[in-house]
Amino acid sequence: TRIAVSADVGPDLIAPWRSPTLAIVYAEHVIDAASLRLVRAKSRSDANVILRVPEDTSVFRSPPLEAELAGAPIPLADEVQMIWDLHDLGGDDRVEAAGELKKWLLRSR
């Protein structure tokens, strides 16, 4: 299934600003979290990975946006989605990271 990594990890791979503490991962189809060795968090604040299956597939950028982590390609969510996710997660440092990602996006166009 197609996946895309978003906040906090995705933006940090493009425009490093903060140390990621959470990964939002979008999947085109439902993924068995247990097969990835993930366990259900008691609450959102306890989670370090959030899996989402969006109805709108525009989160999967075309052409794909990728970054490298330890020599492996990591598919990233659309930049605007990553900015939205940073704001949704909240916190001043994430809002600043969203600003840095916006600057990167404007420079890269």
Biopython code that builds the backbone (N, CA, C, O; Angstrom):
import numpy as np
from Bio.PDB.StructureBuilder import StructureBuilder

atoms = [
    (1, "THR", "N", (0.835, -1.176, 0.000)),
    (1, "THR", "CA", (0.000, 0.000, 0.000)),
    (1, "THR", "C", (0.881, 1.240, 0.000)),
    (1, "THR", "O", (1.966, 1.247, 0.581)),
    (2, "ARG", "N", (0.411, 2.262, -0.643)),
    (2, "ARG", "CA", (1.166, 3.519, -0.709)),
    (2, "ARG", "C", (1.114, 4.192, 0.660)),
    (2, "ARG", "O", (0.058, 4.249, 1.290)),
    (3, "ILE", "N", (2.266, 4.704, 1.120)),
    (3, "ILE", "CA", (2.315, 5.420, 2.380)),
    (3, "ILE", "C", (2.994, 6.772, 2.177)),
    (3, "ILE", "O", (3.690, 6.991, 1.186)),
    (4, "ALA", "N", (2.778, 7.666, 3.129)),
    (4, "ALA", "CA", (3.433, 8.973, 3.119)),
    (4, "ALA", "C", (3.633, 9.406, 4.569)),
    (4, "ALA", "O", (2.709, 9.340, 5.380)),
    (5, "VAL", "N", (4.832, 9.844, 4.879)),
    (5, "VAL", "CA", (5.178, 10.271, 6.232)),
    (5, "VAL", "C", (4.963, 11.775, 6.347)),
    (5, "VAL", "O", (5.349, 12.542, 5.464)),
    (6, "SER", "N", (4.342, 12.181, 7.451)),
    (6, "SER", "CA", (4.073, 13.596, 7.685)),
    (6, "SER", "C", (4.743, 14.021, 8.988)),
    (6, "SER", "O", (5.802, 13.507, 9.347)),
    (7, "ALA", "N", (4.120, 14.959, 9.690)),
    (7, "ALA", "CA", (4.700, 15.547, 10.905)),
    (7, "ALA", "C", (4.913, 14.473, 11.968)),
    (7, "ALA", "O", (4.199, 13.471, 11.958)),
    (8, "ASP", "N", (5.806, 14.631, 12.827)),
    (8, "ASP", "CA", (6.911, 15.561, 12.915)),
    (8, "ASP", "C", (8.081, 15.160, 12.014)),
    (8, "ASP", "O", (8.911, 15.996, 11.658)),
    (9, "VAL", "N", (8.141, 13.903, 11.657)),
    (9, "VAL", "CA", (9.310, 13.352, 10.963)),
    (9, "VAL", "C", (9.489, 13.938, 9.567)),
    (9, "VAL", "O", (10.590, 14.373, 9.229)),
    (10, "GLY", "N", (8.446, 13.960, 8.751)),
    (10, "GLY", "CA", (8.551, 14.436, 7.374)),
    (10, "GLY", "C", (9.126, 15.835, 7.252)),
    (10, "GLY", "O", (10.110, 16.034, 6.540)),
    (11, "PRO", "N", (8.529, 16.816, 7.936)),
    (11, "PRO", "CA", (9.080, 18.170, 7.845)),
    (11, "PRO", "C", (10.530, 18.263, 8.312)),
    (11, "PRO", "O", (11.313, 19.036, 7.761)),
    (12, "ASP", "N", (10.885, 17.478, 9.325)),
    (12, "ASP", "CA", (12.260, 17.515, 9.831)),
    (12, "ASP", "C", (13.253, 17.004, 8.791)),
    (12, "ASP", "O", (14.410, 17.426, 8.785)),
    (13, "LEU", "N", (12.824, 16.115, 7.924)),
    (13, "LEU", "CA", (13.720, 15.614, 6.881)),
    (13, "LEU", "C", (13.938, 16.650, 5.777)),
    (13, "LEU", "O", (14.942, 16.597, 5.067)),
    (14, "ILE", "N", (13.004, 17.588, 5.630)),
    (14, "ILE", "CA", (13.102, 18.619, 4.600)),
    (14, "ILE", "C", (13.742, 19.893, 5.144)),
    (14, "ILE", "O", (14.697, 20.415, 4.568)),
    (15, "ALA", "N", (13.211, 20.381, 6.250)),
    (15, "ALA", "CA", (13.663, 21.653, 6.843)),
    (15, "ALA", "C", (13.838, 21.436, 8.342)),
    (15, "ALA", "O", (12.957, 21.795, 9.123)),
    (16, "PRO", "N", (14.967, 20.850, 8.755)),
    (16, "PRO", "CA", (15.153, 20.520, 10.173)),
    (16, "PRO", "C", (14.977, 21.750, 11.066)),
    (16, "PRO", "O", (15.578, 22.801, 10.845)),
    (17, "TRP", "N", (14.127, 21.576, 12.085)),
    (17, "TRP", "CA", (13.870, 22.683, 12.997)),
    (17, "TRP", "C", (13.732, 22.192, 14.431)),
    (17, "TRP", "O", (14.089, 22.898, 15.375)),
    (18, "ARG", "N", (13.216, 20.984, 14.588)),
    (18, "ARG", "CA", (13.011, 20.451, 15.930)),
    (18, "ARG", "C", (13.270, 18.946, 15.897)),
    (18, "ARG", "O", (13.300, 18.337, 14.828)),
    (19, "SER", "N", (13.453, 18.368, 17.049)),
    (19, "SER", "CA", (13.620, 16.913, 17.123)),
    (19, "SER", "C", (12.242, 16.261, 17.072)),
    (19, "SER", "O", (11.393, 16.534, 17.921)),
    (20, "PRO", "N", (12.019, 15.406, 16.089)),
    (20, "PRO", "CA", (10.701, 14.779, 15.961)),
    (20, "PRO", "C", (10.391, 13.889, 17.167)),
    (20, "PRO", "O", (11.263, 13.181, 17.672)),
    (21, "THR", "N", (9.153, 13.936, 17.611)),
    (21, "THR", "CA", (8.709, 13.070, 18.702)),
    (21, "THR", "C", (7.523, 12.214, 18.292)),
    (21, "THR", "O", (7.102, 11.331, 19.040)),
    (22, "LEU", "N", (6.983, 12.473, 17.106)),
    (22, "LEU", "CA", (5.795, 11.775, 16.660)),
    (22, "LEU", "C", (5.809, 11.669, 15.138)),
    (22, "LEU", "O", (6.289, 12.569, 14.448)),
    (23, "ALA", "N", (5.290, 10.584, 14.632)),
    (23, "ALA", "CA", (5.176, 10.424, 13.181)),
    (23, "ALA", "C", (3.722, 10.179, 12.815)),
    (23, "ALA", "O", (3.075, 9.277, 13.347)),
    (24, "ILE", "N", (3.221, 10.993, 11.902)),
    (24, "ILE", "CA", (1.913, 10.723, 11.304)),
    (24, "ILE", "C", (2.209, 10.033, 9.985)),
    (24, "ILE", "O", (2.938, 10.558, 9.143)),
    (25, "VAL", "N", (1.642, 8.862, 9.817)),
    (25, "VAL", "CA", (1.855, 8.079, 8.598)),
    (25, "VAL", "C", (0.508, 7.868, 7.931)),
    (25, "VAL", "O", (-0.427, 7.332, 8.524)),
    (26, "TYR", "N", (0.435, 8.304, 6.682)),
    (26, "TYR", "CA", (-0.771, 8.111, 5.886)),
    (26, "TYR", "C", (-0.590, 6.843, 5.056)),
    (26, "TYR", "O", (0.471, 6.612, 4.477)),
    (27, "ALA", "N", (-1.638, 6.028, 5.009)),
    (27, "ALA", "CA", (-1.615, 4.807, 4.206)),
    (27, "ALA", "C", (-2.821, 4.812, 3.288)),
    (27, "ALA", "O", (-3.913, 5.238, 3.665)),
    (28, "GLU", "N", (-2.603, 4.334, 2.092)),
    (28, "GLU", "CA", (-3.691, 4.291, 1.111)),
    (28, "GLU", "C", (-4.772, 3.290, 1.524)),
    (28, "GLU", "O", (-5.951, 3.480, 1.227)),
    (29, "HIS", "N", (-4.359, 2.228, 2.209)),
    (29, "HIS", "CA", (-5.275, 1.191, 2.683)),
    (29, "HIS", "C", (-4.948, 0.886, 4.140)),
    (29, "HIS", "O", (-3.870, 1.227, 4.626)),
    (30, "VAL", "N", (-5.861, 0.257, 4.817)),
    (30, "VAL", "CA", (-5.666, -0.102, 6.220)),
    (30, "VAL", "C", (-4.451, -1.014, 6.355)),
    (30, "VAL", "O", (-4.269, -1.963, 5.592)),
    (31, "ILE", "N", (-3.632, -0.698, 7.345)),
    (31, "ILE", "CA", (-2.441, -1.500, 7.651)),
    (31, "ILE", "C", (-2.643, -2.124, 9.017)),
    (31, "ILE", "O", (-3.138, -1.471, 9.935)),
    (32, "ASP", "N", (-2.263, -3.387, 9.157)),
    (32, "ASP", "CA", (-2.322, -4.055, 10.448)),
    (32, "ASP", "C", (-1.183, -3.520, 11.305)),
    (32, "ASP", "O", (-0.021, -3.855, 11.078)),
    (33, "ALA", "N", (-1.513, -2.695, 12.281)),
    (33, "ALA", "CA", (-0.497, -2.062, 13.132)),
    (33, "ALA", "C", (0.352, -3.099, 13.855)),
    (33, "ALA", "O", (1.543, -2.880, 14.075)),
    (34, "ALA", "N", (-0.242, -4.217, 14.222)),
    (34, "ALA", "CA", (0.516, -5.260, 14.923)),
    (34, "ALA", "C", (1.626, -5.818, 14.039)),
    (34, "ALA", "O", (2.687, -6.190, 14.540)),
    (35, "SER", "N", (1.390, -5.880, 12.723)),
    (35, "SER", "CA", (2.429, -6.392, 11.818)),
    (35, "SER", "C", (3.627, -5.450, 11.761)),
    (35, "SER", "O", (4.724, -5.849, 11.372)),
    (36, "LEU", "N", (3.404, -4.192, 12.154)),
    (36, "LEU", "CA", (4.491, -3.208, 12.213)),
    (36, "LEU", "C", (5.066, -3.098, 13.625)),
    (36, "LEU", "O", (5.913, -2.249, 13.900)),
    (37, "ARG", "N", (4.593, -3.967, 14.507)),
    (37, "ARG", "CA", (5.005, -3.994, 15.916)),
    (37, "ARG", "C", (4.588, -2.725, 16.654)),
    (37, "ARG", "O", (5.284, -2.259, 17.557)),
    (38, "LEU", "N", (3.449, -2.178, 16.259)),
    (38, "LEU", "CA", (2.887, -1.015, 16.931)),
    (38, "LEU", "C", (1.785, -1.476, 17.874)),
    (38, "LEU", "O", (1.079, -2.446, 17.595)),
    (39, "VAL", "N", (1.646, -0.781, 18.980)),
    (39, "VAL", "CA", (0.568, -1.075, 19.923)),
    (39, "VAL", "C", (-0.296, 0.171, 20.065)),
    (39, "VAL", "O", (0.182, 1.291, 19.880)),
    (40, "ARG", "N", (-1.555, -0.026, 20.391)),
    (40, "ARG", "CA", (-2.492, 1.084, 20.523)),
    (40, "ARG", "C", (-2.148, 1.908, 21.758)),
    (40, "ARG", "O", (-1.971, 1.370, 22.850)),
    (41, "ALA", "N", (-2.056, 3.210, 21.570)),
    (41, "ALA", "CA", (-1.809, 4.133, 22.683)),
    (41, "ALA", "C", (-3.114, 4.362, 23.437)),
    (41, "ALA", "O", (-4.201, 4.253, 22.870)),
    (42, "LYS", "N", (-2.989, 4.677, 24.712)),
    (42, "LYS", "CA", (-4.184, 4.942, 25.524)),
    (42, "LYS", "C", (-4.849, 6.245, 25.112)),
    (42, "LYS", "O", (-6.071, 6.372, 25.182)),
    (43, "SER", "N", (-4.052, 7.209, 24.683)),
    (43, "SER", "CA", (-4.596, 8.485, 24.226)),
    (43, "SER", "C", (-3.650, 9.059, 23.178)),
    (43, "SER", "O", (-2.531, 8.578, 23.004)),
    (44, "ARG", "N", (-4.112, 10.090, 22.488)),
    (44, "ARG", "CA", (-3.278, 10.721, 21.462)),
    (44, "ARG", "C", (-1.975, 11.246, 22.048)),
    (44, "ARG", "O", (-0.931, 11.193, 21.398)),
    (45, "SER", "N", (-2.034, 11.751, 23.267)),
    (45, "SER", "CA", (-0.817, 12.299, 23.885)),
    (45, "SER", "C", (0.202, 11.217, 24.219)),
    (45, "SER", "O", (1.375, 11.526, 24.429)),
    (46, "ASP", "N", (-0.219, 9.957, 24.272)),
    (46, "ASP", "CA", (0.701, 8.840, 24.530)),
    (46, "ASP", "C", (1.290, 8.264, 23.249)),
    (46, "ASP", "O", (2.226, 7.466, 23.302)),
    (47, "ALA", "N", (0.760, 8.654, 22.117)),
    (47, "ALA", "CA", (1.175, 8.061, 20.835)),
    (47, "ALA", "C", (2.489, 8.647, 20.339)),
    (47, "ALA", "O", (2.785, 9.821, 20.566)),
    (48, "ASN", "N", (3.274, 7.814, 19.658)),
    (48, "ASN", "CA", (4.431, 8.332, 18.936)),
    (48, "ASN", "C", (4.315, 8.034, 17.445)),
    (48, "ASN", "O", (5.143, 8.489, 16.656)),
    (49, "VAL", "N", (3.295, 7.272, 17.055)),
    (49, "VAL", "CA", (2.956, 7.038, 15.645)),
    (49, "VAL", "C", (1.437, 7.117, 15.529)),
    (49, "VAL", "O", (0.706, 6.505, 16.308)),
    (50, "ILE", "N", (0.983, 7.877, 14.548)),
    (50, "ILE", "CA", (-0.448, 7.954, 14.245)),
    (50, "ILE", "C", (-0.624, 7.472, 12.810)),
    (50, "ILE", "O", (-0.067, 8.055, 11.880)),
    (51, "LEU", "N", (-1.404, 6.402, 12.634)),
    (51, "LEU", "CA", (-1.699, 5.875, 11.300)),
    (51, "LEU", "C", (-3.042, 6.434, 10.847)),
    (51, "LEU", "O", (-4.028, 6.369, 11.583)),
    (52, "ARG", "N", (-3.080, 6.982, 9.639)),
    (52, "ARG", "CA", (-4.321, 7.526, 9.081)),
    (52, "ARG", "C", (-4.533, 6.976, 7.680)),
    (52, "ARG", "O", (-3.593, 6.856, 6.893)),
    (53, "VAL", "N", (-5.783, 6.645, 7.384)),
    (53, "VAL", "CA", (-6.173, 6.225, 6.040)),
    (53, "VAL", "C", (-7.132, 7.294, 5.529)),
    (53, "VAL", "O", (-8.318, 7.267, 5.858)),
    (54, "PRO", "N", (-6.630, 8.240, 4.724)),
    (54, "PRO", "CA", (-7.476, 9.354, 4.279)),
    (54, "PRO", "C", (-8.405, 8.951, 3.135)),
    (54, "PRO", "O", (-8.068, 8.108, 2.303)),
    (55, "GLU", "N", (-9.571, 9.569, 3.118)),
    (55, "GLU", "CA", (-10.475, 9.376, 1.977)),
    (55, "GLU", "C", (-9.954, 10.135, 0.765)),
    (55, "GLU", "O", (-10.100, 9.683, -0.371)),
    (56, "ASP", "N", (-9.347, 11.288, 1.012)),
    (56, "ASP", "CA", (-8.792, 12.129, -0.050)),
    (56, "ASP", "C", (-7.327, 11.763, -0.232)),
    (56, "ASP", "O", (-6.524, 11.961, 0.679)),
    (57, "THR", "N", (-6.973, 11.239, -1.384)),
    (57, "THR", "CA", (-5.605, 10.769, -1.603)),
    (57, "THR", "C", (-4.636, 11.870, -2.031)),
    (57, "THR", "O", (-3.502, 11.579, -2.412)),
    (58, "SER", "N", (-5.068, 13.129, -1.972)),
    (58, "SER", "CA", (-4.146, 14.211, -2.346)),
    (58, "SER", "C", (-2.980, 14.327, -1.372)),
    (58, "SER", "O", (-2.001, 15.013, -1.664)),
    (59, "VAL", "N", (-3.068, 13.674, -0.230)),
    (59, "VAL", "CA", (-1.951, 13.650, 0.705)),
    (59, "VAL", "C", (-0.729, 12.950, 0.074)),
    (59, "VAL", "O", (0.414, 13.217, 0.443)),
    (60, "PHE", "N", (-1.000, 12.059, -0.874)),
    (60, "PHE", "CA", (0.069, 11.350, -1.583)),
    (60, "PHE", "C", (0.480, 12.202, -2.780)),
    (60, "PHE", "O", (-0.188, 12.210, -3.814)),
    (61, "ARG", "N", (1.565, 12.900, -2.622)),
    (61, "ARG", "CA", (2.015, 13.884, -3.604)),
    (61, "ARG", "C", (2.344, 13.234, -4.941)),
    (61, "ARG", "O", (2.874, 12.125, -4.994)),
    (62, "SER", "N", (2.021, 13.941, -6.018)),
    (62, "SER", "CA", (2.364, 13.486, -7.360)),
    (62, "SER", "C", (2.998, 14.642, -8.117)),
    (62, "SER", "O", (2.335, 15.660, -8.317)),
    (63, "PRO", "N", (4.237, 14.535, -8.543)),
    (63, "PRO", "CA", (5.126, 13.390, -8.360)),
    (63, "PRO", "C", (5.500, 13.229, -6.892)),
    (63, "PRO", "O", (5.445, 14.190, -6.125)),
    (64, "PRO", "N", (5.884, 12.009, -6.499)),
    (64, "PRO", "CA", (6.207, 11.755, -5.104)),
    (64, "PRO", "C", (7.345, 12.637, -4.595)),
    (64, "PRO", "O", (8.278, 12.961, -5.329)),
    (65, "LEU", "N", (7.246, 13.010, -3.338)),
    (65, "LEU", "CA", (8.300, 13.740, -2.653)),
    (65, "LEU", "C", (8.965, 12.739, -1.723)),
    (65, "LEU", "O", (8.294, 12.060, -0.946)),
    (66, "GLU", "N", (10.288, 12.651, -1.805)),
    (66, "GLU", "CA", (11.006, 11.704, -0.956)),
    (66, "GLU", "C", (12.169, 12.398, -0.275)),
    (66, "GLU", "O", (12.716, 13.377, -0.781)),
    (67, "ALA", "N", (12.529, 11.876, 0.869)),
    (67, "ALA", "CA", (13.736, 12.287, 1.580)),
    (67, "ALA", "C", (14.486, 11.011, 1.928)),
    (67, "ALA", "O", (13.943, 9.912, 1.823)),
    (68, "GLU", "N", (15.724, 11.164, 2.336)),
    (68, "GLU", "CA", (16.508, 9.996, 2.724)),
    (68, "GLU", "C", (16.735, 9.992, 4.217)),
    (68, "GLU", "O", (16.970, 11.033, 4.830)),
    (69, "LEU", "N", (16.663, 8.812, 4.791)),
    (69, "LEU", "CA", (16.958, 8.622, 6.198)),
    (69, "LEU", "C", (17.801, 7.364, 6.297)),
    (69, "LEU", "O", (17.348, 6.271, 5.958)),
    (70, "ALA", "N", (19.022, 7.528, 6.761)),
    (70, "ALA", "CA", (19.968, 6.409, 6.870)),
    (70, "ALA", "C", (20.131, 5.686, 5.534)),
    (70, "ALA", "O", (20.274, 4.464, 5.498)),
    (71, "GLY", "N", (20.111, 6.441, 4.444)),
    (71, "GLY", "CA", (20.313, 5.881, 3.114)),
    (71, "GLY", "C", (19.077, 5.263, 2.486)),
    (71, "GLY", "O", (19.142, 4.774, 1.358)),
    (72, "ALA", "N", (17.957, 5.272, 3.188)),
    (72, "ALA", "CA", (16.727, 4.683, 2.652)),
    (72, "ALA", "C", (15.757, 5.793, 2.246)),
    (72, "ALA", "O", (15.615, 6.780, 2.967)),
    (73, "PRO", "N", (15.088, 5.641, 1.099)),
    (73, "PRO", "CA", (14.115, 6.659, 0.685)),
    (73, "PRO", "C", (12.861, 6.597, 1.558)),
    (73, "PRO", "O", (12.340, 5.520, 1.847)),
    (74, "ILE", "N", (12.393, 7.772, 1.968)),
    (74, "ILE", "CA", (11.185, 7.882, 2.785)),
    (74, "ILE", "C", (10.157, 8.696, 1.993)),
    (74, "ILE", "O", (10.405, 9.866, 1.699)),
    (75, "PRO", "N", (9.010, 8.105, 1.640)),
    (75, "PRO", "CA", (7.982, 8.868, 0.922)),
    (75, "PRO", "C", (7.316, 9.854, 1.875)),
    (75, "PRO", "O", (6.914, 9.484, 2.979)),
    (76, "LEU", "N", (7.201, 11.093, 1.452)),
    (76, "LEU", "CA", (6.639, 12.144, 2.296)),
    (76, "LEU", "C", (5.261, 12.574, 1.818)),
    (76, "LEU", "O", (4.934, 12.474, 0.635)),
    (77, "ALA", "N", (4.472, 13.048, 2.752)),
    (77, "ALA", "CA", (3.155, 13.596, 2.436)),
    (77, "ALA", "C", (3.332, 14.920, 1.708)),
    (77, "ALA", "O", (4.413, 15.510, 1.718)),
    (78, "ASP", "N", (2.267, 15.373, 1.084)),
    (78, "ASP", "CA", (2.266, 16.677, 0.443)),
    (78, "ASP", "C", (2.682, 17.735, 1.467)),
    (78, "ASP", "O", (2.306, 17.664, 2.637)),
    (79, "GLU", "N", (3.458, 18.709, 1.012)),
    (79, "GLU", "CA", (4.000, 19.717, 1.925)),
    (79, "GLU", "C", (2.920, 20.467, 2.686)),
    (79, "GLU", "O", (3.077, 20.740, 3.876)),
    (80, "VAL", "N", (1.829, 20.801, 2.015)),
    (80, "VAL", "CA", (0.741, 21.524, 2.673)),
    (80, "VAL", "C", (0.111, 20.652, 3.756)),
    (80, "VAL", "O", (-0.275, 21.160, 4.809)),
    (81, "GLN", "N", (0.004, 19.361, 3.514)),
    (81, "GLN", "CA", (-0.523, 18.446, 4.529)),
    (81, "GLN", "C", (0.402, 18.410, 5.736)),
    (81, "GLN", "O", (-0.065, 18.396, 6.875)),
    (82, "MET", "N", (1.715, 18.394, 5.498)),
    (82, "MET", "CA", (2.659, 18.380, 6.621)),
    (82, "MET", "C", (2.533, 19.654, 7.452)),
    (82, "MET", "O", (2.598, 19.602, 8.681)),
    (83, "ILE", "N", (2.352, 20.792, 6.791)),
    (83, "ILE", "CA", (2.172, 22.060, 7.515)),
    (83, "ILE", "C", (0.892, 21.992, 8.346)),
    (83, "ILE", "O", (0.892, 22.379, 9.515)),
    (84, "TRP", "N", (-0.185, 21.509, 7.758)),
    (84, "TRP", "CA", (-1.446, 21.378, 8.491)),
    (84, "TRP", "C", (-1.275, 20.455, 9.690)),
    (84, "TRP", "O", (-1.750, 20.763, 10.783)),
    (85, "ASP", "N", (-0.599, 19.323, 9.491)),
    (85, "ASP", "CA", (-0.405, 18.367, 10.580)),
    (85, "ASP", "C", (0.410, 18.975, 11.720)),
    (85, "ASP", "O", (0.109, 18.731, 12.889)),
    (86, "LEU", "N", (1.429, 19.757, 11.400)),
    (86, "LEU", "CA", (2.205, 20.419, 12.454)),
    (86, "LEU", "C", (1.311, 21.341, 13.287)),
    (86, "LEU", "O", (1.376, 21.336, 14.516)),
    (87, "HIS", "N", (0.483, 22.124, 12.611)),
    (87, "HIS", "CA", (-0.437, 23.006, 13.328)),
    (87, "HIS", "C", (-1.446, 22.202, 14.147)),
    (87, "HIS", "O", (-1.758, 22.569, 15.280)),
    (88, "ASP", "N", (-1.953, 21.113, 13.583)),
    (88, "ASP", "CA", (-2.935, 20.282, 14.272)),
    (88, "ASP", "C", (-2.344, 19.641, 15.527)),
    (88, "ASP", "O", (-3.032, 19.519, 16.540)),
    (89, "LEU", "N", (-1.085, 19.236, 15.471)),
    (89, "LEU", "CA", (-0.442, 18.635, 16.639)),
    (89, "LEU", "C", (-0.226, 19.670, 17.739)),
    (89, "LEU", "O", (-0.247, 19.348, 18.926)),
    (90, "GLY", "N", (-0.019, 20.911, 17.326)),
    (90, "GLY", "CA", (0.075, 22.008, 18.287)),
    (90, "GLY", "C", (1.431, 22.179, 18.926)),
    (90, "GLY", "O", (2.311, 21.324, 18.823)),
    (91, "GLY", "N", (1.573, 23.300, 19.584)),
    (91, "GLY", "CA", (2.815, 23.642, 20.259)),
    (91, "GLY", "C", (3.580, 24.693, 19.478)),
    (91, "GLY", "O", (3.634, 24.660, 18.248)),
    (92, "ASP", "N", (4.170, 25.624, 20.210)),
    (92, "ASP", "CA", (4.905, 26.717, 19.559)),
    (92, "ASP", "C", (6.031, 26.224, 18.666)),
    (92, "ASP", "O", (6.258, 26.778, 17.590)),
    (93, "ASP", "N", (6.747, 25.177, 19.105)),
    (93, "ASP", "CA", (7.862, 24.692, 18.300)),
    (93, "ASP", "C", (7.389, 24.061, 17.000)),
    (93, "ASP", "O", (8.082, 24.146, 15.986)),
    (94, "ARG", "N", (6.222, 23.430, 17.014)),
    (94, "ARG", "CA", (5.685, 22.852, 15.771)),
    (94, "ARG", "C", (5.195, 23.943, 14.832)),
    (94, "ARG", "O", (5.331, 23.821, 13.615)),
    (95, "VAL", "N", (4.625, 25.012, 15.390)),
    (95, "VAL", "CA", (4.204, 26.144, 14.559)),
    (95, "VAL", "C", (5.427, 26.784, 13.917)),
    (95, "VAL", "O", (5.381, 27.168, 12.748)),
    (96, "GLU", "N", (6.522, 26.904, 14.666)),
    (96, "GLU", "CA", (7.766, 27.425, 14.091)),
    (96, "GLU", "C", (8.284, 26.498, 12.999)),
    (96, "GLU", "O", (8.737, 26.962, 11.953)),
    (97, "ALA", "N", (8.220, 25.187, 13.240)),
    (97, "ALA", "CA", (8.654, 24.220, 12.228)),
    (97, "ALA", "C", (7.807, 24.349, 10.968)),
    (97, "ALA", "O", (8.327, 24.241, 9.857)),
    (98, "ALA", "N", (6.506, 24.578, 11.131)),
    (98, "ALA", "CA", (5.622, 24.781, 9.978)),
    (98, "ALA", "C", (6.057, 26.014, 9.198)),
    (98, "ALA", "O", (6.029, 26.012, 7.967)),
    (99, "GLY", "N", (6.455, 27.057, 9.899)),
    (99, "GLY", "CA", (6.954, 28.266, 9.237)),
    (99, "GLY", "C", (8.217, 28.002, 8.449)),
    (99, "GLY", "O", (8.385, 28.521, 7.346)),
    (100, "GLU", "N", (9.106, 27.199, 9.005)),
    (100, "GLU", "CA", (10.343, 26.853, 8.290)),
    (100, "GLU", "C", (10.037, 26.020, 7.050)),
    (100, "GLU", "O", (10.665, 26.195, 6.006)),
    (101, "LEU", "N", (9.067, 25.112, 7.171)),
    (101, "LEU", "CA", (8.665, 24.308, 6.013)),
    (101, "LEU", "C", (8.036, 25.192, 4.940)),
    (101, "LEU", "O", (8.268, 24.976, 3.751)),
    (102, "LYS", "N", (7.240, 26.189, 5.344)),
    (102, "LYS", "CA", (6.662, 27.133, 4.377)),
    (102, "LYS", "C", (7.765, 27.883, 3.643)),
    (102, "LYS", "O", (7.698, 28.044, 2.424)),
    (103, "LYS", "N", (8.782, 28.343, 4.372)),
    (103, "LYS", "CA", (9.917, 29.038, 3.742)),
    (103, "LYS", "C", (10.598, 28.127, 2.730)),
    (103, "LYS", "O", (10.916, 28.560, 1.622)),
    (104, "TRP", "N", (10.824, 26.875, 3.099)),
    (104, "TRP", "CA", (11.457, 25.913, 2.200)),
    (104, "TRP", "C", (10.605, 25.736, 0.944)),
    (104, "TRP", "O", (11.118, 25.715, -0.175)),
    (105, "LEU", "N", (9.297, 25.610, 1.154)),
    (105, "LEU", "CA", (8.385, 25.404, 0.033)),
    (105, "LEU", "C", (8.415, 26.578, -0.929)),
    (105, "LEU", "O", (8.432, 26.384, -2.144)),
    (106, "LEU", "N", (8.421, 27.782, -0.405)),
    (106, "LEU", "CA", (8.474, 28.978, -1.251)),
    (106, "LEU", "C", (9.812, 29.091, -1.992)),
    (106, "LEU", "O", (9.844, 29.515, -3.147)),
    (107, "ARG", "N", (10.904, 28.719, -1.339)),
    (107, "ARG", "CA", (12.230, 28.758, -1.993)),
    (107, "ARG", "C", (12.341, 27.694, -3.082)),
    (107, "ARG", "O", (13.014, 27.906, -4.091)),
    (108, "SER", "N", (11.685, 26.552, -2.883)),
    (108, "SER", "CA", (11.843, 25.437, -3.822)),
    (108, "SER", "C", (10.978, 25.570, -5.060)),
    (108, "SER", "O", (11.157, 24.819, -6.019)),
    (109, "ARG", "N", (10.049, 26.505, -5.060)),
    (109, "ARG", "CA", (9.149, 26.666, -6.209)),
    (109, "ARG", "C", (9.734, 27.556, -7.244)),
    (109, "ARG", "O", (9.109, 27.798, -8.276)),
]
sb = StructureBuilder()
sb.init_structure("model")
sb.init_model(0)
sb.init_chain("A")
sb.init_seg("    ")
for serial, (resi, resn, name, xyz) in enumerate(atoms, 1):
    if name == "N":
        sb.init_residue(resn, " ", resi, " ")
    sb.init_atom(name, np.array(xyz, "f"), 0.0, 1.0, " ", f" {name:<3s}", serial, name[0])
structure = sb.get_structure()
